[in-house]
């Protein structure tokens, strides 16, 4: 049931942000950690130990932790052949394209084309100026090797491959590596059961198919903190990457935080979230469907309605209950709505937008009569979905922008994944002689104020030389 809140109670409950390091860890998870390590540890401590093991012992640590955590022996397959940490073969990746249905393949290819077309519109050029004496500018260079974490969890997400790998390719990244947790459960959508008996590796074929369509270079069946460690530090057979992207569970997020600095990371992803602002003109069936689509992700997903219409809330409650009965993940949806979702009755749409800006949601849907009037007031959101035909599910798969968006309130300062995340800027400084002479004394003055006489000396040497030899180059 969708619970109703007033604005103030919502601020103290479903709209209240929890810092990442204060997010509750269930006793079941803590008990599992204690059983695994033989002593009680926090999730942070467990991740530290796994990362240290991978950094020290490389491939053998990957094999150990994948066996313990994913119940998969990476050393050999059923025929005794070496499996891991060798990448999934190119033949298996291409075969996966044929193993999915033609309809699925067509949908993935359409999504890939739209994502590529969108990101090719993003300006990405070096620039140079001669207005400040000599030449100054910025040189854009792509990151050479990136790692993409594609979650397994309770659902296979081929869209996450496309939404990360394609912007990387557009940006000019040379090597794209995917890590994704192995799974021994046969998927219902595949023609053949997963695993070596069918000649396929233990991963959803649709994930591998998306890797083929996105032209990924390497795929490894690794999950959790050990996968992040392999990408950050490298092993005997896996070369380290320069930057890691992609959401994951608590252990993945903690691992990304710990390896930051050794490599770059895109951000620390939290549970997914959608806020829908709606007025009396909104279709209650569609609003309910959008909330349910968000809530089915996992138990911690947030699906929140902000509206000044009590009548709409009542209709959405009825629609939510009716539609939920027909969905396969109803238990997850019910738990998500109970703890993290709800409907907030606001004074007017201005207050709804104010609440949304305070919350800074990953996704913000404007199911209102005139969305263009209200978008100007939106300050914090990963993505804004304008009107009821630009619903968030289309953004998940086919609209064009990457669906990897800032969560946990980080939309206050962070942006959706885009081609700029896969490049770096190199500053170019090529000053002419007269400019160096003109500003050198000021540089020496600042250096002296900072107590750095070596800096001061380096500047004054040039100034004196140029003053005594004005025609030198």
C-alpha positions in Angstrom: 0.0 0.0 0.0 1.2 3.5 -0.9 1.4 5.5 2.4 0.5 9.2 2.5 2.7 11.9 4.1 2.5 15.6 4.7 5.6 17.6 3.6 7.2 17.8 7.1 6.7 14.2 8.0 8.1 13.3 4.5 11.2 15.3 5.2 11.8 13.3 8.3 11.1 9.9 6.7 11.1 9.1 3.0 12.7 12.3 1.9 15.4 12.2 4.5 18.9 11.4 3.2 21.2 8.9 4.9 24.9 9.4 4.4 26.5 6.4 2.6 28.6 5.5 5.6 25.6 5.4 7.9 23.5 3.2 5.6 22.2 0.3 7.8 23.7 -3.2 7.2 21.3 -6.0 7.9 22.1 -8.5 10.6 21.9 -11.3 8.0 24.7 -9.6 6.1 26.8 -9.2 9.2 26.2 -12.8 10.2 27.3 -13.9 6.8 30.5 -11.8 7.1 31.3 -13.3 10.5 30.8 -16.8 9.1 33.0 -16.1 6.1 35.9 -14.6 8.0 35.6 -16.4 11.3 35.1 -13.3 13.3 32.7 -10.3 13.4 33.7 -7.6 11.0 32.0 -4.5 9.5 31.2 -4.5 5.8 34.0 -1.9 5.4 36.5 -4.2 7.2 35.5 -7.2 5.1 36.0 -5.2 1.9 39.4 -4.1 3.1 40.6 -7.6 3.6 39.3 -8.8 0.2 41.0 -5.9 -1.6 44.3 -6.5 0.3 44.1 -10.2 -0.7 43.6 -9.4 -4.4 46.3 -6.8 -4.3 48.8 -9.3 -2.7 47.8 -12.6 -4.3 46.2 -11.7 -7.6 44.5 -14.5 -9.5 44.5 -16.9 -6.7 42.6 -14.4 -4.5 40.0 -13.9 -7.3 39.5 -17.7 -7.5 39.2 -18.0 -3.7 36.7 -15.2 -3.2 34.6 -16.2 -6.3 34.4 -19.7 -4.9 33.4 -18.5 -1.5 31.0 -15.8 -2.5 29.6 -17.0 -5.8 30.0 -20.7 -5.4 31.9 -20.9 -8.7 35.2 -22.6 -9.2 37.2 -20.3 -11.5 40.1 -22.6 -11.9 38.5 -25.3 -14.1 35.2 -26.1 -15.8 33.5 -29.4 -15.9 35.8 -30.7 -18.5 38.9 -29.7 -16.5 39.7 -26.8 -18.7 41.1 -23.5 -17.3 38.2 -21.0 -16.9 39.3 -17.9 -15.0 40.5 -15.3 -14.7 40.8 -15.6 -18.5 38.3 -13.4 -20.2 35.1 -14.8 -21.7 36.1 -15.9 -25.2 35.2 -13.8 -28.2 33.4 -16.8 -29.7 31.1 -17.1 -26.6 30.3 -13.4 -26.7 29.4 -13.5 -30.4 27.4 -16.8 -29.9 25.4 -15.0 -27.2 24.1 -12.6 -29.8 22.6 -15.6 -31.6 21.2 -17.1 -28.4 18.8 -14.3 -27.7 15.6 -13.8 -29.6 15.5 -11.6 -32.7 13.2 -9.2 -30.9 15.6 -8.8 -28.1 18.5 -8.3 -30.4 16.6 -5.7 -32.4 15.7 -3.8 -29.2 19.3 -3.8 -28.0 20.6 -2.6 -31.3 18.0 0.2 -31.4 18.9 1.2 -27.9 22.6 1.2 -28.8 22.0 3.4 -31.9 20.0 6.0 -29.9 22.6 6.1 -27.1 25.4 6.6 -29.5 23.5 9.2 -31.5 22.8 11.2 -28.3 26.3 11.1 -27.0 27.8 12.1 -30.4 25.9 15.4 -30.0 27.9 16.3 -26.9 30.6 18.8 -27.7 34.0 17.3 -27.0 36.8 19.4 -28.6 40.2 20.8 -27.6 40.5 24.6 -27.8 43.4 27.1 -28.1 43.5 30.9 -27.6 46.1 33.5 -28.5 44.5 36.2 -26.4 46.6 35.9 -23.3 50.1 36.0 -24.9 51.4 33.0 -26.8 49.0 30.1 -26.9 46.9 28.7 -24.1 44.4 26.0 -24.3 43.0 22.6 -23.2 43.7 19.3 -25.0 41.1 16.6 -24.6 42.5 13.1 -24.3 40.4 9.9 -23.8 41.1 7.7 -20.9 43.0 4.6 -22.3 41.5 1.7 -20.3 38.2 1.7 -18.3 36.5 -1.0 -16.3 32.7 -1.3 -16.2 30.9 -3.1 -13.4 27.7 -4.6 -14.6 25.5 -5.9 -11.7 24.1 -9.4 -11.6 22.0 -9.4 -8.4 18.3 -10.1 -8.8 18.1 -9.1 -12.5 20.3 -9.2 -15.6 20.8 -5.7 -16.9 22.1 -5.6 -20.5 21.0 -1.9 -20.6 23.8 -1.1 -18.1 26.4 -2.4 -20.6 25.1 -0.2 -23.4 24.6 2.9 -21.2 28.3 2.8 -20.1 30.3 1.2 -22.9 28.8 3.3 -25.7 29.6 6.7 -24.2 33.1 5.4 -23.5 33.5 4.3 -27.1 32.2 7.7 -28.4 34.7 9.5 -26.2 37.5 7.5 -27.8 38.4 5.0 -25.0 40.7 2.4 -26.4 40.1 -0.5 -24.1 36.7 -1.3 -22.4 36.6 -4.1 -19.8 33.4 -5.5 -18.3 33.2 -7.4 -15.0 29.9 -9.0 -14.1 29.1 -11.6 -11.4 28.8 -15.2 -12.6 25.4 -16.9 -12.2 24.6 -20.6 -12.3 20.8 -20.1 -12.6 19.6 -20.6 -16.1 17.7 -17.5 -17.4 14.2 -18.0 -18.6 14.8 -15.9 -21.8 17.7 -17.9 -23.2 17.4 -20.6 -25.8 19.9 -22.7 -23.9 20.6 -23.2 -20.2 23.7 -21.3 -19.0 27.0 -23.0 -18.2 29.6 -25.2 -19.8 27.1 -28.0 -20.6 25.6 -25.7 -23.2 28.9 -24.4 -24.3 28.2 -21.0 -22.8 29.9 -19.4 -19.7 27.8 -19.0 -16.5 26.4 -15.6 -17.3 23.2 -14.3 -18.8 23.6 -14.5 -22.6 21.8 -11.2 -23.0 24.6 -9.5 -21.0 27.2 -11.0 -23.4 25.1 -10.0 -26.4 25.0 -6.4 -25.1 28.8 -6.6 -24.8 29.1 -7.7 -28.4 26.8 -4.9 -29.6 28.7 -2.3 -27.6 32.0 -3.6 -28.9 33.4 -4.3 -25.4 37.0 -5.6 -25.5 37.2 -7.9 -22.5 34.6 -9.6 -20.2 35.4 -11.3 -16.9 33.0 -13.2 -14.7 33.8 -11.5 -11.5 31.6 -9.7 -9.0 31.8 -8.0 -5.7 34.8 -6.3 -4.0 37.2 -8.8 -5.6 36.2 -7.6 -9.1 36.8 -4.0 -8.1 40.2 -5.0 -6.7 41.1 -6.8 -9.9 40.3 -3.7 -12.0 42.1 -1.3 -9.6 45.3 -3.3 -8.9 45.5 -5.8 -11.8 46.5 -9.4 -11.4 48.7 -11.8 -13.3 46.1 -12.0 -16.1 44.0 -8.9 -15.7 45.6 -5.6 -16.5 44.6 -2.7 -14.2 42.3 0.0 -15.6 42.5 3.8 -15.3 38.9 4.4 -14.1 36.1 2.2 -12.8 32.4 2.8 -13.6 29.1 1.2 -12.7 26.8 0.6 -9.8 26.7 -2.4 -7.5 25.8 -3.6 -4.0 27.2 -2.3 -0.7 30.4 -4.2 -1.1 31.1 -2.9 -4.6 30.4 0.7 -3.5 32.7 0.4 -0.4 35.4 -1.2 -2.6 35.2 1.7 -5.1 35.6 4.2 -2.3 38.6 2.4 -1.0 40.5 2.1 -4.3 39.8 5.7 -5.3 43.1 7.4 -5.9 44.7 4.2 -7.2 42.2 4.5 -10.0 39.4 7.0 -10.8 35.8 6.1 -10.0 32.7 7.5 -11.5 30.9 7.9 -8.2 29.4 6.0 -5.3 26.0 4.7 -6.4 23.2 4.1 -3.9 19.8 2.6 -4.3 17.8 3.9 -7.3 15.1 6.5 -6.9 12.3 8.3 -8.7 10.2 11.3 -7.8 7.1 12.0 -9.8 5.5 15.5 -9.5 2.0 15.3 -10.7 -1.1 17.5 -10.9 -4.8 16.7 -11.3 -4.3 16.2 -15.1 -2.0 13.2 -14.6 -3.2 9.7 -15.6 -3.3 7.8 -12.2 -2.7 4.5 -14.0 0.5 5.8 -15.6 1.7 7.4 -12.4 1.2 4.2 -10.5 3.0 2.2 -13.2 6.0 4.6 -13.0 6.2 4.2 -9.3 5.9 0.4 -9.4 8.6 0.2 -12.2 11.0 2.0 -9.8 10.1 0.0 -6.7 10.7 -3.3 -8.4 14.4 -2.7 -8.6 15.2 -3.7 -5.1 14.1 -3.4 -1.4 15.9 -0.1 -1.0 14.5 1.6 -4.2 12.6 4.8 -3.6 9.4 5.7 -5.5 7.8 8.9 -4.3 4.8 10.9 -5.6 4.6 14.7 -4.9 1.2 16.2 -5.7 -1.2 18.9 -4.5 -4.2 16.7 -5.5 -5.7 14.5 -2.9 -8.0 13.0 -5.5 -5.0 11.9 -7.6 -3.3 10.3 -4.5 -6.5 8.2 -3.9 -6.6 7.0 -7.5 -2.9 6.2 -7.6 -3.3 4.2 -4.4 -6.0 2.1 -6.0 -4.0 1.7 -9.2 -0.8 0.8 -7.4 -2.6 -2.0 -5.5 -4.3 -3.3 -8.6 -1.3 -3.3 -10.8 1.1 -4.8 -8.2 -0.9 -8.0 -8.0 -0.1 -8.7 -11.7 3.7 -8.2 -11.3 6.3 -10.9 -10.7 8.3 -8.9 -8.3 5.4 -7.9 -6.1 7.1 -8.8 -2.8 10.1 -6.6 -3.6 7.7 -3.8 -4.7 5.7 -4.1 -1.5 8.8 -3.9 0.7 10.2 -1.0 -1.2 7.0 1.0 -1.0 6.5 0.2 2.7 10.0 1.5 3.8 11.1 3.9 1.1 8.1 5.0 -1.0 5.0 7.1 -0.5 2.7 9.9 -1.7 3.2 13.4 -0.3 0.3 15.9 -0.4 1.8 19.3 -1.0 0.3 22.8 -0.8 0.8 23.4 -4.5 3.2 22.5 -7.3 5.7 25.1 -6.1 6.1 23.2 -2.9 6.4 19.9 -4.8 9.3 21.3 -6.8 10.9 22.7 -3.7 10.8 19.3 -2.0 12.2 17.7 -5.1 15.1 20.2 -5.2 15.8 19.4 -1.6 15.8 15.7 -2.2 17.8 15.9 -5.5 16.4 12.7 -7.0 18.1 10.5 -9.6 15.0 10.6 -11.7 12.4 13.4 -11.7 9.2 12.9 -13.7 7.0 16.0 -14.4 3.5 14.5 -15.0 1.9 17.9 -15.1 -0.2 19.9 -17.6 2.7 22.2 -18.7 6.1 20.6 -17.8 8.0 23.3 -19.7 6.7 25.9 -17.2 8.1 23.9 -14.3 11.4 22.6 -15.5 12.9 26.1 -15.2 12.4 25.7 -11.4 14.2 22.4 -11.2 17.7 22.8 -9.7 18.7 19.3 -8.6 17.9 16.1 -10.5 19.9 13.5 -12.4 17.4 13.5 -15.2 14.1 15.3 -15.8 11.4 13.4 -17.7 9.0 15.9 -19.3 5.3 14.9 -19.4 3.7 11.5 -19.4 5.1 10.4 -22.7 8.7 10.9 -21.6 8.4 8.3 -18.8 11.4 7.2 -16.9 11.4 3.6 -18.2 12.2 4.9 -21.7 15.1 6.7 -20.1 16.2 3.4 -18.7 16.5 1.8 -22.1 16.1 3.8 -25.3 15.7 7.6 -24.9 19.4 8.3 -25.5 21.0 9.8 -22.4 22.9 7.3 -20.2 20.7 5.8 -17.5 23.6 5.9 -15.0 22.6 8.9 -13.0 23.6 10.4 -9.6 21.8 8.9 -6.5 21.7 9.5 -2.8 21.3 13.3 -3.3 24.5 13.6 -5.2 22.5 15.2 -8.1 23.2 18.4 -6.1 26.8 18.3 -7.4 27.1 15.4 -9.8 25.9 14.7 -13.4 24.6 11.7 -15.4 27.3 9.5 -17.0 28.4 11.2 -20.2 31.4 11.3 -22.6 33.2 13.9 -20.4 33.5 11.1 -17.8 35.7 9.1 -20.2 38.2 11.9 -21.1 40.6 14.1 -19.3 41.8 17.6 -19.9 45.4 18.4 -20.4 46.2 22.1 -20.0 48.5 23.6 -22.7 50.8 26.5 -21.8 52.9 28.0 -24.6 53.5 31.6 -23.5 55.6 34.0 -25.7 58.6 35.8 -24.4 57.0 39.2 -23.8 54.2 37.7 -21.7 56.6 35.6 -19.6 58.6 38.8 -18.9 55.4 40.8 -18.1 54.0 38.4 -15.6 57.1 36.8 -14.2 57.7 39.4 -11.5 54.1 38.9 -10.2 54.7 35.2 -10.0 57.9 35.9 -8.0 55.8 38.2 -5.7 53.3 35.5 -5.0 56.0 32.9 -4.5 57.7 35.1 -2.0 54.4 35.6 -0.1 54.1 31.8 0.1 57.7 31.4 1.4 58.8 29.4 -1.6 62.1 31.0 -2.6 62.8 28.3 -5.1 59.7 29.3 -7.0 60.7 32.9 -6.6 64.2 32.3 -7.9 62.9 30.3 -11.0 60.7 33.3 -12.0 63.2 36.0 -11.3 66.0 34.3 -13.3 63.8 34.4 -16.4 62.7 38.0 -15.8 66.3 39.2 -15.4 67.5 37.2 -18.4 64.7 38.5 -20.6 65.3 42.0 -19.4 69.1 41.8 -20.2 68.5 39.9 -23.5 65.2 41.2 -24.9 65.7 39.6 -28.4 66.5 36.1 -27.1 64.0 33.3 -27.7 
